């Protein structure tokens, strides 16, 4: 990875089960902890070098700012980044969040549905306008299915990600076979 000029990010999900966005269960040892105790655990992990506490956010509501704002206010400085795993793009909602929470980093999860729904030009402009710090390319469909490295390369080149000041990541879909290919 480093030989190709890339860095590595390992994403820990706090769960004893498969970390499926539709099934976010706390680890068994945390089930009886209060919200305050959970916040303290998150603060501990964010005080360590190179660790970022990220909220993985899914919703079907297009006006998600009103849903997300109270949660971010309650969590306070525990949340350093938000991973948006949405099936739509509402630019004004992102802008409201950016204005209200300027220190939180934004991670845009580009899934197959978004690639089919929006034009490449619209996606490029959105990434630039909102100022996403990260993009997570999810060619595996969100379920860890393997994909061809060529697909990732095509997405990277088509979106001209090398021209944006943005960190690029890959979600799932890696196997011992396709990692050797890249």
C-alpha positions as CSV (number, residue, x, y, z in Angstrom):
1,X,0.0,0.0,0.0
2,X,2.7,2.5,1.0
3,X,4.8,1.5,-2.0
4,X,2.0,3.0,-4.2
5,X,1.9,6.3,-2.2
6,X,-1.1,5.4,-0.2
7,X,-1.7,5.3,3.5
8,X,-3.7,2.8,5.5
9,X,-6.7,3.3,7.7
10,X,-8.2,0.5,9.8
11,X,-11.8,1.0,10.7
12,X,-12.9,-0.5,14.0
13,X,-16.5,-1.0,14.6
14,X,-17.5,-1.2,18.3
15,X,-19.5,-4.4,18.1
16,X,-19.3,-8.1,18.9
17,X,-21.2,-8.9,15.7
18,X,-20.8,-8.1,12.0
19,X,-20.8,-4.3,11.6
20,X,-23.7,-4.0,9.2
21,X,-25.1,-0.4,9.0
22,X,-28.6,-1.8,9.4
23,X,-27.7,-3.7,12.6
24,X,-25.6,-1.5,14.9
25,X,-25.5,-3.4,18.2
26,X,-23.3,-2.4,21.1
27,X,-20.7,-4.9,22.4
28,X,-22.2,-7.1,25.0
29,X,-19.9,-5.6,27.7
30,X,-21.4,-2.2,26.9
31,X,-25.1,-3.1,26.9
32,X,-25.8,-1.8,30.4
33,X,-23.6,1.3,30.3
34,X,-25.3,4.7,30.5
35,X,-25.0,7.2,27.7
36,X,-22.6,9.2,29.9
37,X,-20.4,6.1,30.4
38,X,-20.4,5.4,26.7
39,X,-19.3,9.0,26.0
40,X,-16.4,8.6,28.4
41,X,-15.3,5.5,26.5
42,X,-15.4,7.4,23.3
43,X,-13.3,10.3,24.8
44,X,-10.7,7.8,25.9
45,X,-10.3,6.4,22.4
46,X,-10.1,9.8,20.8
47,X,-7.2,10.9,23.1
48,X,-4.9,8.3,21.5
49,X,-2.7,9.2,18.6
50,X,-4.2,8.8,15.1
51,X,-7.6,7.6,16.3
52,X,-10.8,9.4,15.1
53,X,-14.2,8.8,16.5
54,X,-16.6,8.7,13.6
55,X,-20.3,8.6,13.6
56,X,-21.6,6.3,10.8
57,X,-24.8,8.0,9.7
58,X,-27.7,6.4,7.8
59,X,-31.1,7.9,7.2
60,X,-33.9,7.9,4.7
61,X,-34.8,11.5,5.6
62,X,-33.7,14.1,3.1
63,X,-33.8,16.9,5.8
64,X,-31.2,15.0,7.9
65,X,-29.7,18.1,9.5
66,X,-32.6,18.3,12.0
67,X,-32.2,14.7,12.8
68,X,-28.4,14.8,13.2
69,X,-27.9,18.2,15.0
70,X,-29.3,17.2,18.4
71,X,-27.3,14.0,18.4
72,X,-24.1,15.9,17.6
73,X,-24.8,18.5,20.3
74,X,-25.3,15.7,22.8
75,X,-22.2,13.8,21.8
76,X,-20.1,17.0,21.9
77,X,-16.4,16.5,21.1
78,X,-16.7,12.7,21.0
79,X,-17.6,12.9,17.3
80,X,-14.7,14.0,15.2
81,X,-16.0,12.8,11.9
82,X,-19.2,11.7,10.2
83,X,-19.4,8.9,7.6
84,X,-22.5,9.6,5.4
85,X,-23.9,6.4,4.0
86,X,-26.9,7.8,2.2
87,X,-28.8,6.9,-0.9
88,X,-29.3,10.6,-1.9
89,X,-27.4,13.9,-1.9
90,X,-28.8,17.0,-0.3
91,X,-26.2,19.7,-0.7
92,X,-28.0,22.2,1.5
93,X,-28.2,19.8,4.4
94,X,-24.4,19.2,4.2
95,X,-23.8,22.9,4.1
96,X,-25.9,23.5,7.2
97,X,-24.0,20.8,9.1
98,X,-20.6,22.2,7.9
99,X,-21.6,25.7,9.1
100,X,-22.9,24.5,12.5
101,X,-20.1,22.0,13.1
102,X,-17.0,23.3,11.3
103,X,-14.5,21.1,13.1
104,X,-16.2,17.8,12.2
105,X,-14.6,16.0,9.2
106,X,-17.0,14.7,6.5
107,X,-16.6,11.3,4.9
108,X,-18.6,10.6,1.8
109,X,-19.4,7.0,1.1
110,X,-19.8,6.6,-2.7
111,X,-21.9,3.5,-3.2
112,X,-23.3,1.9,-6.4
113,X,-26.7,3.5,-6.0
114,X,-25.3,7.0,-5.9
115,X,-23.1,6.3,-8.9
116,X,-26.2,5.2,-10.9
117,X,-28.4,8.1,-9.6
118,X,-26.1,11.1,-10.2
119,X,-23.9,12.2,-13.0
120,X,-20.1,12.2,-12.6
121,X,-20.0,16.0,-12.9
122,X,-22.6,16.4,-10.1
123,X,-20.6,14.0,-7.8
124,X,-17.3,15.9,-8.5
125,X,-18.9,19.3,-7.8
126,X,-20.6,18.0,-4.6
127,X,-17.3,16.7,-3.3
128,X,-15.6,20.0,-4.1
129,X,-18.5,22.3,-2.9
130,X,-19.0,20.6,0.5
131,X,-15.3,20.1,1.2
132,X,-15.4,16.4,2.1
133,X,-12.1,15.4,3.7
134,X,-12.6,11.8,2.8
135,X,-14.3,9.7,0.2
136,X,-14.9,6.0,0.7
137,X,-15.4,4.2,-2.5
138,X,-17.7,1.2,-1.9
139,X,-17.6,-0.8,-5.1
140,X,-18.6,-3.9,-3.2
141,X,-22.2,-2.8,-2.6
142,X,-21.8,-2.3,1.1
143,X,-21.6,-6.0,1.8
144,X,-17.9,-6.7,1.5
145,X,-18.2,-8.5,-1.8
146,X,-15.0,-8.7,-3.8
147,X,-14.6,-6.4,-6.7
148,X,-12.1,-5.9,-9.5
149,X,-9.3,-3.4,-8.7
150,X,-9.8,-2.0,-12.2
151,X,-13.3,-0.8,-11.1
152,X,-11.7,1.2,-8.2
153,X,-9.1,2.7,-10.6
154,X,-11.9,3.7,-13.1
155,X,-13.9,5.5,-10.3
156,X,-10.8,7.3,-9.0
157,X,-9.8,8.5,-12.5
158,X,-13.4,9.4,-13.6
159,X,-14.0,11.5,-10.5
160,X,-10.5,13.1,-10.9
161,X,-9.9,12.5,-7.2
162,X,-6.2,13.3,-7.6
163,X,-7.2,16.9,-8.3
164,X,-9.1,17.3,-5.0
165,X,-7.6,17.7,-1.6
166,X,-9.4,14.5,-0.4
167,X,-8.4,11.2,1.2
168,X,-9.6,8.2,-0.7
169,X,-10.5,4.9,0.9
170,X,-11.9,1.5,-0.2
171,X,-14.8,-0.1,1.6
172,X,-14.8,-3.9,1.8
173,X,-14.4,-6.0,-1.2
174,X,-10.7,-6.8,-0.8
175,X,-9.5,-10.4,-0.9
176,X,-6.1,-12.0,-1.0
177,X,-6.5,-12.4,-4.8
178,X,-7.4,-8.8,-5.7
179,X,-5.0,-7.2,-3.2
180,X,-2.1,-9.0,-4.9
181,X,-3.3,-7.6,-8.3
182,X,-3.1,-3.9,-7.2
